[in-house]
């Protein structure tokens, strides 16, 4: 008796539609969810934001760094 392996990838409905008729046979099935690109992209975005925050943290916490107003571009702490 030779055993063959059938590997399918897709949604549950797509896989069900591709399956041959195995009625009356005992089967062993392994289901492995596939991570989507969306999850990878989200993780990469979060990593980028965390990294950029760390990079700029020292500048943001430095009291010598001026905050400028949008109206005239002058430092906020300067007397007007």
N, C-alpha and C positions, 0 to 999 in steps of 0.2 A: 504494500500500500504506500503510494507516494503522497506526501502532503505538500500542498502548495500554499503560498502566502499571497494574500490579496491586500494591497495597501491602497486606501482611498483617502482623499482629502477634500474637504468641503463642509458645507453646513450639514446638519443632520438630515434635512430633507433631500439635499443633493446626494448624500451618500446612500440613503434609503433607495433612491431612484436608480442608482448604479448597481446595487447588489443583485447578484444572480439569485435564483431560487435555491435556497438551502433547506427547504422544508424536510423535516425528518432527520436532519443531520445535527450532530452536536458540534458546536463551534466554540472557539475561544476568541474573545474580542478584547482589544486594548484600545481605549479611547485616550488620546493625547490632545488636549486643547492647544491650539496654536495662538501664541501671543500676536496681537495685531500690531500693525505699524503705529496705530494711534497711541497705544500704550508706550511704545518705544519713543515716539516723538514727544509725548507728554513728559516722560522721564528725562529726556534730553533737555527739554525746556526748563524743567525744574532745576536740573543740574546747572544749566547756564545761569539762571537767576541767582542761585545760591553762590556760584563762583563770582559773578559780577558784584554781588553784595559784599563778599569778602574782599575783593580787590579794591573797592571804593570805600570800605569802612573806615580806614585810617584817615582818608581825606575828609569824610563826612564828620568825623569826630574831632577833627583838628579845629580848635577855637580860632585859629588864625585865618581860616578860610572864611571869606566874606559871603554873605547872602545878598544877592542883588535884587532890586525891585524891577518889575516889568515895565513900569512907567518910564524911568529915566536911565536904568542901567547902573545906578549908583549904589554903593553898599548900603544896606538897610540901617546899619548902626551909625552912619555919618549924619551929623546935625545938618539940617536943611535951612 
